[in-house]
Each structure stands twice: as C-alpha cells, then as structure tokens.
Amino acid sequence: MLKGPTDKSKLPSRHVTEGPARAPHRSYFYAMGLGDQEIHQPWVGVATCWNEAAPCNIALNRQAQAVKLGVKQGGGTPREFTTITVTDGIAMGHEGMRSSLASREAIADTVELTMRGHCYDALVGLAGCDKSLPGMMMAMVRLNTPSVFIYGGSILPGRAPSGSDVPEEYRNRDLTVQDMFEAVGNHQAGNLSDAALDILERVACPSAGACGGQFTANTMACVSEAIGLALPNSSGAPAPYESRDQYSIASGEAVMRLIEKNIRARDVVTRKSLENAARVVACTGGSTNAGLHLPAIANEAGIDFTLQDVCDIFRDTPYFVDLKPGGKYVAKDLYEAGGVPIVMKELRKAGLIHEDCITATGKTMGEVIDETRGEADGRVIYPVETPITKTGGVVGLTGNLAPDGAIVKVAGMEAQHQRFVGPARVFESEEEAFEAVKARAYKEGEVIVIRNEGPAGGPGMREMLATTAALSGQGMGKKVALITDGRFSGATRGFCVGHVGPEAAHGGPIGLLKDGDIITLDAIKGELSVDLSDEELAARREAWDGPRKTIYTSGALWKYAQLVGSAKYGACTHPGAREESHVYMDL
C-alpha cells in the first residue's frame, strides 16, 4: 500500500492539487471537508451506474461506499461519481430499446470526460446492467488508468408460491425474468390465466441485482474476471449478499496497489486476455452480445479482435457450465460451485487459457488459478473432459447473407435443431414482427427476418427478446428460425441469429431479401446463406431504394446513427487507440 507522501509528478491529479497555482482548486477541496493529506494523495475515481431504474443498479450506491473505504485504507482519496444506465429489461420490447446500446457509448464517454475533467489517477468502476459493464470497461481501457472493475451482483432466483393457480411447469424451480417474457407468450396462447401471470410477475424477481441467468450482464461479469479487470470471484456473489462489501473493499485496496506498480488497464487487456474472456463466454453458454462487446473493448486498446475472431474461439471451446437460458442453473449456483476461477481452472486443464496475462491482483492469471481451491462439481460446472457439448455455446455464421458474419447461441440446443432451412418471412421492424407473432401470422418452418434494426438503421441495434420469448411461449421456438441485423437478449433461446452484417442500412444482403427466399442456417458448418445467385443479389442491390428513413433526425440517437460502425468491429463510435495521439495518463 502507498504510505507517506506521494510523488505526484507523473500522476494526472497533480494538475489540480499541486503547487501555488492550484490554490483555487484546493479551496474547493477544503470546502468538501478534505484535509492536506487527502488532497496530496493519489485520487481515485469511483464510478457507479447507480439509479432507480431497475433492481440491477439499486445496490451499487451501497457497494461504492465499501470501495471508498478500501481506497482510503490503501492510502488514496476516493471521489465518487455516477453515470447513466439504460436497463434492458425495462427498455425491452418497445422504443426504449433503441437507447440501450447507445448507452454503452454514453457511459464510456461520460466516465472518460469526468476522469479527464477532474484529473483522477485511477478508476474503480461499478456496474450492474447489460451495457454498463462493457461501457465501464471500455472507459478503463480508453483512459489506460490503473483500473479495477466490480460487478454489482445478480438477482436471487424467484419461486412460485405453493397452493397457487400457477401451472406445474413454473413450480418447484428457479424463476427468472426470462420466464416472465415467455409467460407473456403462454398467456397470449391461452395457456396461462390472468391470475397466474399476476402471481408470477410478483415473485420472479425477488431482490436487488441483475438478471440471474447467463444473460448479458452475468456474461460480461464473467468476462470482467476472465479478462483480468476484476478480482477473482468478485462477480459471483448475488447483490443482496453482504460478502459483496468485502469484494468492494478489496477492489479499492487493489487499485492502490496498481497505482504503486503502475499497472494500467492496457497492461491487463491484451489480445491474450481477450481470448481468455471469449473462452469463458463460450464454455458458460454466454450471451451473443459478448460478440459485440469484446471487439468494442479491444478497439479501446487498439487491438484487432472482430466478431469473427470471437466466433473462432467459440468454435473450438467446449461448453461445460450448465446455466440458463439453455441450461438449468443461475448465477448464484455458479458462485456456490466456485465461480469463474473454477471455470478457468477447467479451461487450463484443456490448455485453453493464456496464463501469462496480468490481472487486477497484480498477479498473472496462471498464479490466480494456482491459488484457486476446489474442483468442478459435475452439476453446475462439468469437468472439461466430459463437457455438455464439445463446441462452444455460441457460434459464428458467415455466407452470402452475412458477409461480415452473424452470431447464434446454441447452448442447450440439440444437434438436430442446429440446422434450419426454410422460406423467408420478412418484416421491416421488430414491432411488425411482434404483431405478426402475437396474431400467429406466420407458419411453422419459416425463417422470420427482422431487418432495419442494426446499429445505424434502427438506430440502436435493439434486442428482440419480446418476439423470441413470445415464440417460445407459443411452443414455436424450435419450429421457426429468426434472423436479424439487430441483437438478441442474453435470455433468448431457440435458433435466433443476430448481428447479421452488413446491416440493411449499410446495404447488406439482409436488406435485399423477399418473402419466400430460401434461407439456410447451419450452426454445425457455420453457414448463413440465401439461395440466390450473385447476379440476382447484384440486381436487387441495383434496385434497392436505400436505407429506410427513421424518425430519429436529431438528438442523441441521430448522432449515434451517424457515428456508429459495423457490428463486426463492436459497433463503436470512434476510431479507438489505433488513431490516438496521446494517452490520458501521460499528459
């Protein structure tokens, strides 16, 4: 830990705390009750995505206080600030979802601006919901400060009360918000009463915390450990557990050690650590959104790591952690089985982990795994030698319908359901598709196409959980397939292909499809194609009217649509470290 006077000659906070010219600045600090010692110590930004929008963020404020205690114990001066979150569970299924992915960029941008404006020397970032996790990690890598990430923790699973009118399929098992989205489909199909739906919505989410399955939040929480920015096992404990405070204190102490050793975010986030993170996503059956967020984090470090690179790793990684939505268990169960460290220990047995990557502990990943006690329990975490399936739970697809690639989650899908050939039923928006699904205006065997929902064309690359959950609730999840240039929630299941690129707004083939075109989806071969000749596709492109007009002609979403790039590269809005001419920490 840092003890005694600190040499701040190379730390950013010297610009606001040191020398006679900074007397006005110091007067502000005295106004907030800081003393001489605190002013002249290293300053640590403690950034949270706390808000009252949803349970995933509601506990972050409390955890931030514990982080600040750890920073103080380590000889630093913590300064708490907040940024936004758009919570997907609330935004899902309506216009609000357009704000979700754009919020990732806003989080990274606002954390960067706050750190730059106030000259903080290091960053501890707390996040709880889907886009806030990668957004916070992107800011860390962009700034290249000593950084520690900490997840706010998952929600506890719900249970249907005994003696109620809830159908048997919802009884005696853990419930998550995924069950609620699918219950809507059951209700629409006449298989679930108003009373039962009312009961389920009151018990499915019984605590603070992010959605409990291996959806996007928990997937990216696992990434935070695997990539090395979070302390070992810090992502596992559910939000209500008091043990989260211990992880928060330890994270505050850890960032002070990183300052002392000058270990920065880009020392931690390397090509090898990104590959480690992709391995963990694959073996846990994680969200397809990792295929978007890992390239975006890589962009901040100037590392070429595209959707296809992620999918190549997914292809040869065994799937051996049995988590919802494809499997049986939730984040609390993974934590109780030993968490991400045990998962990485199993991956190491198969030679699938780069052990020389440095982590937020200051130790290498190999040293962290060496210190990990326990083994796979064979229930939540299978031994790597006897996986659930031999290839990853997420697969990349390419072909004449997706020259830039696409991604599908196959965790929990039987092999016979991983190939689908059928005629296209084309919809120009998610709303159009959802109305058709509600009205059952589609046929078994069709490939539902939802286009104009990409990063620029949406704008915002919305997730399609409402539509896919309704299909599952109607018992049609295995009888149709769905493709989109938008995204899918980590809670989606069934043959649902997202991130189809180039998107329709950028002239991609998905924008040229017509009803009845025969589409082949093959997760075994990695193919997404349409039975059209190159000549026919070229003729359709010649006749194409251009991108669909949207109502977003000003404001944040207009700005996002102008700047956002391809999903293949993470749907980023700036060039990243490849084009930077300075690093914040060295100014």
C-alpha positions in Angstrom: 0.0 0.0 0.0 1.0 3.6 -0.5 2.4 5.1 2.6 3.8 8.6 3.3 4.0 11.5 0.9 3.2 10.5 -2.7 5.3 11.7 -5.7 2.6 13.0 -7.9 4.9 14.4 -10.6 3.6 11.7 -13.1 0.0 11.4 -11.9 -2.8 13.3 -13.5 -4.1 14.7 -10.2 -1.0 16.9 -9.9 -2.8 19.3 -12.4 -5.5 20.1 -9.7 -3.7 19.5 -6.4 0.0 20.6 -6.6 1.7 24.0 -6.5 0.8 27.6 -5.7 -1.2 28.0 -8.9 -3.6 25.3 -7.8 -4.7 27.2 -4.6 -8.1 28.0 -6.1 -8.6 24.3 -6.9 -7.6 23.2 -3.4 -10.1 25.7 -1.9 -12.8 23.7 -3.5 -11.5 20.5 -1.9 -11.3 22.1 1.6 -14.9 23.1 1.0 -15.8 19.4 0.8 -14.1 18.6 4.1 -10.8 17.2 2.7 -7.6 17.8 4.5 -4.0 18.3 3.4 -3.1 14.6 3.4 -6.2 13.6 1.4 -5.5 16.4 -1.2 -2.0 15.3 -1.8 -2.7 11.6 -2.0 -3.5 9.8 -5.3 -7.1 10.5 -6.4 -9.3 7.5 -7.4 -12.5 7.9 -9.3 -15.2 5.6 -8.0 -17.7 5.5 -10.9 -21.1 3.8 -10.4 -24.1 3.3 -12.7 -26.4 3.6 -9.7 -30.0 4.6 -10.4 -33.6 3.7 -9.5 -34.5 2.4 -13.0 -34.2 -1.3 -12.1 -33.0 -3.8 -9.5 -29.7 -4.4 -11.2 -28.4 -0.9 -10.3 -30.1 -0.2 -7.0 -27.4 -1.8 -4.8 -24.4 -0.1 -6.4 -24.6 3.0 -4.2 -24.0 0.9 -1.1 -21.2 -1.0 -2.7 -19.5 2.2 -3.7 -19.1 3.2 -0.1 -17.3 0.0 0.6 -15.0 0.6 -2.4 -14.2 4.1 -1.0 -13.3 2.5 2.3 -10.8 0.2 0.6 -9.3 3.1 -1.3 -8.8 5.1 1.9 -7.3 2.1 3.6 -4.8 1.8 0.7 -3.7 5.4 1.1 -5.8 7.0 -1.7 -8.5 9.7 -1.9 -11.7 8.3 -3.5 -14.1 10.6 -5.3 -17.5 9.1 -6.2 -19.4 10.0 -9.3 -22.2 8.4 -11.3 -23.1 7.8 -14.9 -26.2 6.6 -16.7 -27.7 3.2 -17.3 -30.4 2.1 -19.6 -31.7 -1.2 -18.3 -32.6 -3.7 -21.0 -35.3 -5.5 -19.0 -37.2 -2.2 -18.7 -36.4 -1.0 -22.2 -37.1 -4.3 -23.9 -39.9 -4.7 -26.5 -40.6 -1.0 -27.3 -38.9 2.2 -28.5 -36.8 2.4 -25.3 -34.6 -0.4 -26.5 -33.1 2.0 -29.1 -31.3 3.7 -26.2 -29.7 0.6 -24.9 -26.6 0.1 -27.0 -26.1 3.8 -27.4 -25.9 4.0 -23.6 -22.8 1.8 -23.6 -21.0 4.6 -25.6 -22.5 7.3 -23.4 -21.3 5.5 -20.2 -17.7 5.2 -21.6 -17.8 8.8 -22.8 -19.1 10.3 -19.6 -16.7 8.3 -17.4 -13.8 9.4 -19.7 -14.9 13.1 -19.5 -15.3 13.0 -15.7 -11.9 11.4 -15.3 -10.3 13.9 -17.7 -12.0 16.9 -16.3 -11.1 16.2 -12.7 -7.7 14.5 -13.3 -8.2 11.3 -11.4 -5.3 8.9 -11.2 -7.1 5.6 -11.2 -10.6 4.2 -11.6 -12.8 1.7 -9.8 -15.9 1.1 -11.8 -19.1 -0.5 -10.5 -21.8 -1.6 -13.0 -24.9 -3.8 -12.8 -26.8 -4.0 -16.1 -26.0 -5.2 -19.5 -24.4 -2.3 -21.3 -23.0 -0.7 -18.2 -20.4 -3.5 -17.8 -18.7 -3.2 -21.2 -19.2 0.6 -21.1 -17.3 0.9 -17.9 -14.5 -1.5 -19.0 -14.2 0.5 -22.3 -13.6 3.7 -20.3 -10.9 2.0 -18.3 -9.1 0.8 -21.4 -9.6 4.1 -23.2 -8.1 6.1 -20.4 -5.5 3.4 -19.6 -5.5 4.2 -15.9 -4.9 1.7 -13.2 -8.4 0.2 -13.0 -10.5 -2.4 -11.2 -13.9 -3.4 -12.3 -16.6 -4.7 -9.9 -20.0 -6.1 -10.8 -23.0 -5.2 -8.6 -24.1 -8.9 -8.4 -27.0 -10.9 -9.7 -30.6 -11.1 -8.5 -31.8 -14.0 -6.4 -34.0 -16.6 -8.3 -37.7 -16.4 -7.7 -40.2 -19.2 -6.8 -43.8 -19.7 -7.4 -45.8 -20.0 -4.2 -47.3 -23.3 -3.3 -51.1 -23.7 -3.4 -51.5 -21.1 -6.1 -53.0 -21.3 -9.6 -49.6 -21.3 -11.3 -49.2 -24.2 -13.8 -46.9 -27.1 -12.9 -44.2 -26.0 -15.4 -43.5 -23.0 -13.3 -43.4 -24.8 -9.9 -40.6 -26.2 -7.9 -37.9 -24.5 -10.0 -36.0 -21.2 -10.1 -37.7 -18.4 -11.9 -36.0 -15.5 -13.8 -37.2 -12.6 -15.8 -36.8 -14.8 -18.9 -39.7 -16.9 -17.6 -41.8 -13.7 -17.4 -41.2 -12.8 -21.1 -42.0 -16.3 -22.1 -45.1 -16.3 -19.8 -46.4 -13.5 -22.0 -46.3 -15.8 -25.0 -48.1 -18.5 -22.9 -50.7 -16.0 -21.9 -51.3 -14.9 -25.4 -51.7 -18.5 -26.5 -54.4 -19.0 -23.9 -52.2 -21.4 -21.8 -51.8 -19.1 -18.8 -54.5 -17.3 -16.9 -54.5 -13.6 -15.9 -54.3 -14.7 -12.2 -51.3 -16.9 -12.8 -49.5 -14.2 -14.8 -50.2 -11.8 -12.0 -48.7 -14.2 -9.4 -45.6 -14.9 -11.5 -44.8 -11.3 -12.1 -44.8 -10.7 -8.3 -42.3 -13.5 -7.5 -40.0 -13.8 -10.4 -37.6 -11.1 -9.3 -37.3 -11.1 -5.5 -34.3 -8.9 -4.8 -31.8 -6.4 -6.0 -29.4 -7.5 -8.7 -29.1 -8.2 -12.4 -30.9 -10.9 -14.3 -29.9 -14.2 -12.8 -29.2 -16.5 -15.8 -26.2 -16.4 -18.1 -27.7 -13.4 -19.9 -25.7 -10.4 -20.9 -25.0 -8.9 -17.5 -23.7 -12.1 -16.0 -21.8 -13.0 -19.2 -20.0 -9.7 -19.1 -19.4 -10.1 -15.3 -17.6 -13.4 -16.1 -15.7 -11.5 -18.8 -14.5 -8.9 -16.3 -12.8 -11.6 -14.3 -11.5 -13.6 -17.2 -10.1 -10.5 -18.9 -8.4 -9.6 -15.6 -10.0 -6.3 -14.7 -12.0 -7.7 -11.8 -10.7 -9.6 -8.7 -11.2 -13.4 -8.7 -14.7 -14.5 -7.9 -15.9 -10.9 -7.4 -18.6 -11.3 -10.0 -20.3 -14.2 -8.3 -22.0 -13.2 -5.1 -25.6 -12.1 -5.6 -26.3 -8.4 -5.0 -28.1 -8.9 -1.6 -25.1 -10.8 -0.1 -23.2 -8.8 2.5 -20.0 -10.5 1.2 -20.2 -8.1 -1.8 -18.9 -5.4 0.5 -15.7 -7.4 1.2 -15.1 -7.7 -2.6 -15.7 -3.9 -2.9 -13.3 -3.1 -0.1 -10.7 -5.4 -1.7 -11.2 -3.7 -5.1 -10.5 -0.3 -3.5 -7.3 -1.7 -1.9 -6.3 -3.4 -5.2 -6.4 -0.2 -7.3 -4.0 1.4 -4.9 -1.5 -1.4 -5.5 -1.9 -1.0 -9.2 -1.1 2.7 -8.9 2.0 1.8 -6.9 3.1 -0.8 -9.5 2.0 1.4 -12.5 -0.1 -1.5 -13.8 -2.6 0.1 -16.2 -5.8 -1.2 -18.0 -4.0 -1.9 -21.3 -1.4 -4.0 -19.4 -4.3 -6.1 -18.4 -6.4 -6.1 -21.6 -4.4 -7.7 -24.3 -5.1 -9.9 -27.2 -4.4 -12.9 -25.0 -6.7 -11.7 -22.2 -9.5 -11.0 -24.7 -9.1 -14.6 -25.9 -9.4 -15.8 -22.3 -12.6 -13.8 -22.0 -14.1 -15.3 -25.1 -13.3 -18.8 -23.9 -15.3 -18.2 -20.7 -18.2 -16.8 -22.7 -18.2 -19.9 -24.8 -17.9 -22.5 -22.1 -20.6 -20.9 -20.0 -23.1 -20.6 -22.9 -22.9 -16.8 -22.5 -24.8 -14.1 -24.4 -24.2 -13.4 -28.1 -23.8 -9.8 -27.0 -20.2 -10.7 -25.9 -19.5 -10.9 -29.7 -20.3 -7.2 -29.8 -18.7 -6.0 -26.5 -15.3 -7.8 -26.7 -14.4 -6.2 -30.1 -15.5 -2.8 -28.6 -13.2 -3.2 -25.6 -10.5 -4.3 -28.0 -11.0 -1.2 -30.0 -10.2 1.0 -27.0 -6.8 -0.8 -26.8 -6.1 -0.6 -30.5 -6.3 -4.4 -30.8 -7.8 -6.1 -33.9 -10.4 -8.5 -32.4 -13.5 -8.8 -34.5 -16.8 -10.8 -34.2 -15.2 -13.5 -36.4 -12.2 -13.7 -34.1 -14.5 -14.2 -31.1 -16.5 -16.8 -33.0 -13.3 -18.7 -34.0 -12.6 -19.1 -30.3 -16.2 -20.1 -29.6 -16.0 -22.9 -32.2 -13.2 -24.9 -30.5 -14.2 -24.3 -26.9 -16.2 -26.9 -25.0 -19.5 -25.9 -23.4 -19.4 -27.3 -19.8 -21.2 -24.8 -17.5 -25.0 -25.5 -17.3 -26.6 -22.1 -16.9 -29.9 -20.6 -18.1 -31.3 -19.9 -20.6 -30.0 -23.0 -22.3 -29.3 -24.9 -19.1 -30.7 -25.3 -15.6 -28.8 -23.0 -13.2 -28.4 -19.3 -12.3 -25.5 -17.1 -11.3 -26.0 -17.9 -7.6 -25.5 -21.6 -8.3 -22.3 -20.8 -10.3 -20.9 -18.8 -7.4 -21.7 -21.6 -4.9 -19.9 -24.0 -7.2 -16.7 -21.9 -7.1 -17.4 -19.3 -9.7 -15.3 -18.2 -12.6 -11.9 -19.3 -11.1 -13.1 -22.9 -11.1 -14.3 -22.5 -14.7 -10.9 -21.1 -15.7 -9.2 -23.9 -13.8 -11.0 -26.4 -16.0 -10.1 -24.4 -19.2 -6.5 -24.6 -18.2 -6.7 -28.4 -17.9 -7.6 -28.4 -21.6 -4.8 -25.9 -22.5 -7.3 -23.2 -23.4 -6.1 -20.3 -21.1 -3.2 -17.9 -21.6 -1.6 -18.0 -18.1 0.8 -15.1 -18.5 -1.8 -12.4 -18.6 -1.5 -9.9 -15.8 -4.6 -9.2 -13.7 -6.0 -6.6 -11.3 -4.5 -8.5 -8.5 -1.0 -7.7 -9.8 -0.5 -11.5 -10.3 -0.7 -13.4 -13.6 -3.8 -15.4 -14.5 -1.8 -18.6 -14.0 -0.9 -17.6 -10.4 -4.6 -16.7 -9.7 -5.6 -20.2 -11.0 -2.8 -21.8 -8.9 -4.4 -20.3 -5.8 -7.9 -21.5 -6.7 -9.2 -24.2 -4.4 -11.9 -26.6 -5.4 -12.9 -28.6 -8.5 -15.8 -28.8 -10.9 -18.9 -30.1 -9.1 -20.2 -32.0 -12.1 -23.6 -30.4 -11.7 -23.2 -26.7 -12.5 -19.6 -26.9 -13.7 -18.9 -30.1 -15.6 -15.3 -31.4 -15.9 -13.8 -30.1 -19.1 -13.1 -33.7 -20.2 -16.8 -34.5 -20.1 -18.5 -31.3 -21.3 -22.2 -30.8 -22.1 -21.1 -30.4 -25.8 -17.7 -30.3 -27.4 -18.1 -26.9 -29.0 -19.0 -23.6 -27.5 -22.5 -22.4 -26.6 -22.2 -19.5 -29.1 -21.4 -20.0 -32.8 -20.4 -17.6 -35.7 -22.0 -17.8 -39.1 -21.0 -16.5 -42.5 -22.2 -16.7 -46.0 -23.7 -14.7 -48.8 -26.4 -13.5 -46.4 -23.8 -12.4 -43.8 -20.5 -11.4 -45.5 -19.4 -9.7 -42.3 -20.7 -12.5 -40.1 -23.5 -13.2 -37.7 -23.8 -15.0 -34.3 -26.2 -17.5 -32.8 -26.4 -19.0 -29.3 -26.7 -22.8 -29.4 -26.2 -23.7 -25.8 -28.9 -26.2 -24.8 -29.9 -26.9 -28.4 -29.8 -30.5 -29.7 -27.6 -31.1 -32.7 -30.6 -31.9 -34.9 -32.0 -28.4 -34.3 -28.8 -26.6 -35.3 -29.6 -26.7 -39.0 -32.7 -25.0 -40.4 -33.8 -24.4 -44.0 -36.9 -22.5 -44.8 -38.6 -19.7 -46.7 -38.1 -16.1 -45.5 -41.0 -14.1 -43.9 -39.6 -10.6 -44.0 -40.5 -7.8 -41.5 -39.2 -4.3 -41.6 -39.1 -3.7 -37.9 -39.4 -5.6 -34.6 -42.8 -4.2 -33.9 -44.1 -5.5 -37.3 -42.7 -9.0 -36.4 -44.1 -9.0 -32.9 -47.6 -8.1 -34.1 -47.4 -11.0 -36.6 -46.2 -13.4 -33.9 -49.0 -12.3 -31.5 -51.5 -12.8 -34.3 -49.8 -16.1 -35.2 -49.5 -14.7 -38.7 -46.5 -16.9 -39.6 -46.1 -20.6 -40.4 -44.1 -23.4 -39.0 -40.9 -23.9 -41.0 -40.4 -20.2 -41.9 -37.3 -18.1 -41.2 -38.6 -14.8 -39.7 -36.4 -12.0 -40.9 -36.3 -8.7 -38.9 -34.3 -6.0 -40.6 -33.6 -2.3 -40.3 -32.7 -2.9 -36.6 -28.9 -2.6 -36.9 -26.7 -0.1 -35.0 -27.3 2.6 -37.6 -30.5 1.5 -39.2 -32.5 1.1 -36.0 -30.9 3.2 -34.8 -29.6 1.4 -31.7 -29.5 -2.3 -32.6 -32.4 -3.3 -30.4 -32.7 -6.7 -28.8 -35.6 -9.0 -29.9 -36.4 -10.8 -26.6 -40.1 -9.9 -26.7 -40.6 -11.5 -30.1 -38.4 -14.6 -29.4 -39.9 -15.1 -26.0 -43.4 -14.9 -27.5 -42.4 -17.6 -30.0 -41.1 -19.8 -27.2 -44.3 -19.2 -25.2 -46.4 -20.3 -28.1 -44.4 -23.6 -28.4 -42.9 -22.5 -31.7 -39.3 -21.9 -30.5 -38.0 -24.9 -32.4 -40.4 -24.8 -35.3 -39.2 -21.5 -36.8 -35.9 -19.7 -37.0 -35.3 -15.9 -36.8 -32.5 -13.7 -38.2 -31.9 -10.0 -37.7 -29.3 -7.3 -38.1 -30.3 -6.3 -34.6 -29.4 -8.2 -31.4 -30.8 -10.8 -29.2 -31.0 -10.7 -25.4 -28.8 -13.0 -23.5 -32.1 -14.6 -22.3 -33.0 -15.6 -25.9 -33.2 -19.2 -26.8 -34.1 -21.0 -30.0 -32.5 -20.7 -33.4 -32.1 -16.9 -33.4 -29.3 -15.4 -35.4 -28.3 -11.8 -34.6 -25.6 -9.2 -35.7 -26.2 -10.1 -39.4 -23.7 -7.9 -41.2 -23.5 -5.7 -43.1 -26.8 -4.4 -41.7 -29.7 -3.4 -44.0 -29.0 0.3 -43.6 -25.4 -0.2 -44.9 -26.6 -2.1 -48.0 -26.2 -5.6 -46.6 -27.9 -8.6 -48.2 -30.4 -8.9 -45.4 -32.0 -5.7 -46.8 -32.5 -7.3 -50.2 -34.5 -10.4 -49.1 -38.0 -11.0 -50.2 -40.7 -13.3 -48.8 -40.2 -16.9 -49.9 -36.4 -16.7 -50.4 -34.9 -19.9 -49.2 -32.5 -19.4 -46.3 -30.1 -21.9 -44.8 -28.9 -21.6 -41.2 -26.3 -24.2 -40.2 -24.6 -23.8 -36.8 -22.6 -27.0 -37.4 -21.0 -25.7 -40.6 -21.2 -22.0 -39.6 -23.3 -21.0 -42.6 -25.9 -18.3 -43.1 -26.9 -18.2 -46.8 -29.8 -17.5 -49.1 -30.5 -19.5 -52.3 -29.9 -16.6 -54.7 -27.2 -16.2 -57.3 -24.6 -13.4 -57.1 -26.3 -12.0 -60.2 -29.7 -11.9 -58.6 -28.3 -10.2 -55.4 -26.5 -7.7 -57.6 -29.7 -6.9 -59.5 -31.6 -6.4 -56.2 -28.9 -4.2 -54.9 -29.1 -2.1 -58.0 -32.9 -1.7 -57.5 -32.6 -1.0 -53.7 -34.1 2.3 -52.6 -31.5 2.9 -49.9 -31.8 2.9 -46.1 -35.2 3.1 -44.5 -36.0 6.6 -43.2 -36.4 6.8 -39.5 -38.0 9.4 -37.2 -34.7 10.0 -35.4 -33.5 13.1 -37.2 -32.0 14.9 -34.3 -30.8 14.3 -30.8 -28.6 11.5 -29.3 -29.9 8.7 -31.4 -29.4 10.7 -34.6 -25.8 11.4 -33.5 -25.2 7.8 -32.7 -26.5 6.6 -36.1 -24.1 9.0 -37.9 -21.1 7.7 -35.9 -21.7 4.1 -35.3 -19.7 1.5 -37.2 -20.2 -2.2 -38.1 -21.2 -4.7 -35.5 -18.3 -6.9 -36.8 -16.0 -4.4 -35.1 -18.1 -3.8 -32.0 -20.5 -1.1 -33.2 -18.1 1.6 -32.0 -18.4 5.4 -32.4 -14.8 6.4 -32.5 -11.5 5.1 -34.0 -10.1 3.8 -30.7 -6.5 3.6 -29.7 -5.3 3.0 -33.3 -5.8 6.7 -34.1 -4.9 8.2 -30.7 -2.0 10.6 -30.4 -1.8 10.7 -26.7 -2.7 8.6 -23.6 -4.6 10.4 -20.8 -2.3 9.1 -18.0 0.7 10.5 -19.7 -0.5 14.1 -20.2 
